[in-house]
Amino acid sequence: MKELFADANMGLIGLIFFFLFFCAVLVWVMRPGSKEQYKNNSEIPLKEDE
């Protein structure tokens, strides 16, 4: 198990994985049509309906 954490390739694989995860989250947040949804969600605390 100690050799697994000391392997330089595992560090590179982890870096690539987290970079791709970050890019996927960025694409998800910036996707077309999401601006209206985020605007509606930001106004939830200001609504007095409930």
N, CA, C and O atoms as a Tinker XYZ file with bonds, in Angstrom:
   200  protein
     1  N      0.828000   -1.196000    0.000000    73     2
     2  CA     0.000000    0.000000    0.000000    64     1     3
     3  C      0.868000    1.253000    0.000000    63     2     4     5
     4  O      0.513000    2.258000   -0.617000    81     3
     5  N      1.990000    1.197000    0.681000    73     3     6
     6  CA     2.885000    2.342000    0.748000    64     5     7
     7  C      3.412000    2.697000   -0.648000    63     6     8     9
     8  O      3.597000    3.872000   -0.967000    81     7
     9  N      3.650000    1.681000   -1.468000    73     7    10
    10  CA     4.166000    1.923000   -2.810000    64     9    11
    11  C      3.132000    2.617000   -3.692000    63    10    12    13
    12  O      3.488000    3.366000   -4.601000    81    11
    13  N      1.869000    2.370000   -3.424000    73    11    14
    14  CA     0.809000    2.984000   -4.221000    64    13    15
    15  C      0.805000    4.496000   -4.042000    63    14    16    17
    16  O      0.643000    5.232000   -5.015000    81    15
    17  N      0.982000    4.966000   -2.817000    73    15    18
    18  CA     0.962000    6.398000   -2.550000    64    17    19
    19  C      2.263000    7.078000   -2.936000    63    18    20    21
    20  O      2.285000    8.294000   -3.129000    81    19
    21  N      3.333000    6.331000   -3.052000    73    19    22
    22  CA     4.620000    6.901000   -3.414000    64    21    23
    23  C      4.837000    6.907000   -4.921000    63    22    24    25
    24  O      5.833000    7.453000   -5.396000    81    23
    25  N      3.940000    6.322000   -5.665000    73    23    26
    26  CA     4.089000    6.234000   -7.114000    64    25    27
    27  C      3.817000    7.597000   -7.747000    63    26    28    29
    28  O      2.774000    8.199000   -7.493000    81    27
    29  N      4.740000    8.082000   -8.562000    73    27    30
    30  CA     4.595000    9.388000   -9.206000    64    29    31
    31  C      3.447000    9.377000  -10.215000    63    30    32    33
    32  O      2.789000   10.400000  -10.410000    81    31
    33  N      3.203000    8.256000  -10.846000    73    31    34
    34  CA     2.117000    8.187000  -11.825000    64    33    35
    35  C      0.751000    8.361000  -11.170000    63    34    36    37
    36  O     -0.155000    8.931000  -11.778000    81    35
    37  N      0.592000    7.885000   -9.954000    73    35    38
    38  CA    -0.693000    8.047000   -9.263000    64    37    39
    39  C     -0.959000    9.520000   -8.966000    63    38    40    41
    40  O     -2.106000    9.962000   -9.023000    81    39
    41  N      0.063000   10.269000   -8.655000    73    39    42
    42  CA    -0.101000   11.703000   -8.447000    64    41    43
    43  C     -0.536000   12.400000   -9.708000    63    42    44    45
    44  O     -1.386000   13.290000   -9.671000    81    43
    45  N      0.040000   12.005000  -10.830000    73    43    46
    46  CA    -0.339000   12.582000  -12.110000    64    45    47
    47  C     -1.762000   12.203000  -12.485000    63    46    48    49
    48  O     -2.515000   13.032000  -12.995000    81    47
    49  N     -2.128000   10.965000  -12.237000    73    47    50
    50  CA    -3.493000   10.515000  -12.519000    64    49    51
    51  C     -4.494000   11.286000  -11.651000    63    50    52    53
    52  O     -5.556000   11.685000  -12.129000    81    51
    53  N     -4.154000   11.492000  -10.390000    73    51    54
    54  CA    -5.025000   12.268000   -9.504000    64    53    55
    55  C     -5.156000   13.704000   -9.960000    63    54    56    57
    56  O     -6.248000   14.270000   -9.917000    81    55
    57  N     -4.067000   14.301000  -10.393000    73    55    58
    58  CA    -4.103000   15.673000  -10.889000    64    57    59
    59  C     -4.986000   15.781000  -12.120000    63    58    60    61
    60  O     -5.795000   16.703000  -12.222000    81    59
    61  N     -4.844000   14.865000  -13.044000    73    59    62
    62  CA    -5.664000   14.867000  -14.256000    64    61    63
    63  C     -7.129000   14.643000  -13.914000    63    62    64    65
    64  O     -8.004000   15.301000  -14.476000    81    63
    65  N     -7.406000   13.714000  -12.990000    73    63    66
    66  CA    -8.784000   13.439000  -12.587000    64    65    67
    67  C     -9.446000   14.689000  -12.004000    63    66    68    69
    68  O    -10.562000   15.029000  -12.396000    81    67
    69  N     -8.781000   15.373000  -11.079000    73    67    70
    70  CA    -9.385000   16.539000  -10.451000    64    69    71
    71  C     -9.481000   17.716000  -11.418000    63    70    72    73
    72  O    -10.408000   18.520000  -11.316000    81    71
    73  N     -8.547000   17.830000  -12.347000    73    71    74
    74  CA    -8.646000   18.871000  -13.364000    64    73    75
    75  C     -9.855000   18.624000  -14.265000    63    74    76    77
    76  O    -10.604000   19.552000  -14.568000    81    75
    77  N    -10.046000   17.378000  -14.692000    73    75    78
    78  CA   -11.196000   17.052000  -15.528000    64    77    79
    79  C    -12.504000   17.232000  -14.764000    63    78    80    81
    80  O    -13.497000   17.679000  -15.338000    81    79
    81  N    -12.515000   16.890000  -13.481000    73    79    82
    82  CA   -13.695000   17.102000  -12.651000    64    81    83
    83  C    -14.010000   18.595000  -12.552000    63    82    84    85
    84  O    -15.172000   18.991000  -12.656000    81    83
    85  N    -12.986000   19.424000  -12.353000    73    83    86
    86  CA   -13.168000   20.873000  -12.281000    64    85    87
    87  C    -13.735000   21.402000  -13.597000    63    86    88    89
    88  O    -14.652000   22.223000  -13.592000    81    87
    89  N    -13.194000   20.936000  -14.724000    73    87    90
    90  CA   -13.691000   21.368000  -16.032000    64    89    91
    91  C    -15.139000   20.937000  -16.241000    63    90    92    93
    92  O    -15.929000   21.692000  -16.808000    81    91
    93  N    -15.499000   19.736000  -15.793000    73    91    94
    94  CA   -16.870000   19.254000  -15.938000    64    93    95
    95  C    -17.832000   20.107000  -15.108000    63    94    96    97
    96  O    -18.922000   20.438000  -15.575000    81    95
    97  N    -17.444000   20.460000  -13.902000    73    95    98
    98  CA   -18.289000   21.317000  -13.060000    64    97    99
    99  C    -18.432000   22.694000  -13.700000    63    98   100   101
   100  O    -19.519000   23.270000  -13.696000    81    99
   101  N    -17.355000   23.216000  -14.242000    73    99   102
   102  CA   -17.399000   24.513000  -14.903000    64   101   103
   103  C    -18.332000   24.490000  -16.105000    63   102   104   105
   104  O    -19.104000   25.429000  -16.302000    81   103
   105  N    -18.277000   23.445000  -16.901000    73   103   106
   106  CA   -19.174000   23.312000  -18.053000    64   105   107
   107  C    -20.615000   23.182000  -17.579000    63   106   108   109
   108  O    -21.518000   23.755000  -18.189000    81   107
   109  N    -20.844000   22.436000  -16.499000    73   107   110
   110  CA   -22.203000   22.260000  -15.974000    64   109   111
   111  C    -22.781000   23.594000  -15.494000    63   110   112   113
   112  O    -23.956000   23.879000  -15.724000    81   111
   113  N    -21.976000   24.392000  -14.843000    73   111   114
   114  CA   -22.450000   25.673000  -14.315000    64   113   115
   115  C    -22.702000   26.670000  -15.439000    63   114   116   117
   116  O    -23.655000   27.447000  -15.374000    81   115
   117  N    -21.869000   26.655000  -16.456000    73   115   118
   118  CA   -21.963000   27.628000  -17.544000    64   117   119
   119  C    -22.795000   27.130000  -18.724000    63   118   120   121
   120  O    -22.764000   27.737000  -19.795000    81   119
   121  N    -23.538000   26.039000  -18.546000    73   119   122
   122  CA   -24.302000   25.483000  -19.661000    64   121   123
   123  C    -25.400000   26.459000  -20.105000    63   122   124   125
   124  O    -25.888000   27.256000  -19.304000    81   123
   125  N    -25.777000   26.390000  -21.373000    73   123   126
   126  CA   -26.835000   27.284000  -21.870000    64   125   127
   127  C    -28.163000   27.019000  -21.160000    63   126   128   129
   128  O    -28.535000   25.871000  -20.915000    81   127
   129  N    -28.853000   28.081000  -20.844000    73   127   130
   130  CA   -30.157000   27.953000  -20.215000    64   129   131
   131  C    -30.120000   27.904000  -18.699000    63   130   132   133
   132  O    -31.173000   27.898000  -18.061000    81   131
   133  N    -28.949000   27.869000  -18.113000    73   131   134
   134  CA   -28.881000   27.754000  -16.659000    64   133   135
   135  C    -29.006000   29.107000  -15.961000    63   134   136   137
   136  O    -29.281000   29.159000  -14.762000    81   135
   137  N    -28.810000   30.190000  -16.688000    73   135   138
   138  CA   -28.855000   31.508000  -16.073000    64   137   139
   139  C    -30.230000   31.793000  -15.463000    63   138   140   141
   140  O    -30.326000   32.330000  -14.359000    81   139
   141  N    -31.279000   31.435000  -16.180000    73   139   142
   142  CA   -32.636000   31.668000  -15.671000    64   141   143
   143  C    -32.912000   30.839000  -14.419000    63   142   144   145
   144  O    -33.551000   31.314000  -13.480000    81   143
   145  N    -32.433000   29.613000  -14.413000    73   143   146
   146  CA   -32.625000   28.754000  -13.241000    64   145   147
   147  C    -31.894000   29.323000  -12.029000    63   146   148   149
   148  O    -32.442000   29.348000  -10.927000    81   147
   149  N    -30.672000   29.775000  -12.228000    73   147   150
   150  CA   -29.915000   30.353000  -11.113000    64   149   151
   151  C    -30.556000   31.648000  -10.625000    63   150   152   153
   152  O    -30.541000   31.940000   -9.429000    81   151
   153  N    -31.115000   32.420000  -11.546000    73   151   154
   154  CA   -31.781000   33.656000  -11.152000    64   153   155
   155  C    -33.007000   33.354000  -10.293000    63   154   156   157
   156  O    -33.238000   34.010000   -9.277000    81   155
   157  N    -33.799000   32.347000  -10.711000    73   155   158
   158  CA   -34.974000   31.958000   -9.919000    64   157   159
   159  C    -34.566000   31.428000   -8.550000    63   158   160   161
   160  O    -35.210000   31.743000   -7.550000    81   159
   161  N    -33.513000   30.633000   -8.493000    73   159   162
   162  CA   -33.062000   30.086000   -7.216000    64   161   163
   163  C    -32.513000   31.172000   -6.294000    63   162   164   165
   164  O    -32.629000   31.056000   -5.074000    81   163
   165  N    -31.927000   32.210000   -6.848000    73   163   166
   166  CA   -31.374000   33.271000   -6.005000    64   165   167
   167  C    -32.462000   34.113000   -5.362000    63   166   168   169
   168  O    -32.214000   34.779000   -4.357000    81   167
   169  N    -33.663000   34.093000   -5.925000    73   167   170
   170  CA   -34.760000   34.897000   -5.385000    64   169   171
   171  C    -35.619000   34.139000   -4.366000    63   170   172   173
   172  O    -36.569000   34.709000   -3.830000    81   171
   173  N    -35.314000   32.894000   -4.094000    73   171   174
   174  CA   -36.115000   32.092000   -3.173000    64   173   175
   175  C    -36.187000   32.730000   -1.769000    63   174   176   177
   176  O    -37.276000   32.787000   -1.197000    81   175
   177  N    -35.075000   33.208000   -1.197000    73   175   178
   178  CA   -35.193000   33.792000    0.150000    64   177   179
   179  C    -36.022000   35.074000    0.198000    63   178   180   181
   180  O    -36.491000   35.459000    1.269000    81   179
   181  N    -36.209000   35.730000   -0.925000    73   179   182
   182  CA   -36.932000   36.994000   -0.937000    64   181   183
   183  C    -38.433000   36.830000   -1.145000    63   182   184   185
   184  O    -39.195000   37.781000   -0.973000    81   183
   185  N    -38.853000   35.629000   -1.512000    73   183   186
   186  CA   -40.281000   35.394000   -1.747000    64   185   187
   187  C    -41.026000   35.255000   -0.430000    63   186   188   189
   188  O    -40.544000   34.612000    0.503000    81   187
   189  N    -42.206000   35.865000   -0.361000    73   187   190
   190  CA   -42.995000   35.838000    0.871000    64   189   191
   191  C    -44.260000   34.996000    0.698000    63   190   192   193
   192  O    -45.209000   35.158000    1.466000    81   191
   193  N    -44.293000   34.123000   -0.267000    73   191   194
   194  CA   -45.491000   33.301000   -0.523000    64   193   195
   195  C    -45.746000   32.301000    0.588000    63   194   196   197
   196  O    -46.898000   31.984000    0.886000    81   195
   197  N    -44.715000   31.814000    1.185000    73   195   198
   198  CA   -44.881000   30.708000    2.128000    64   197   199
   199  C    -44.687000   31.148000    3.561000    63   198   200
   200  O    -44.794000   30.333000    4.477000    81   199
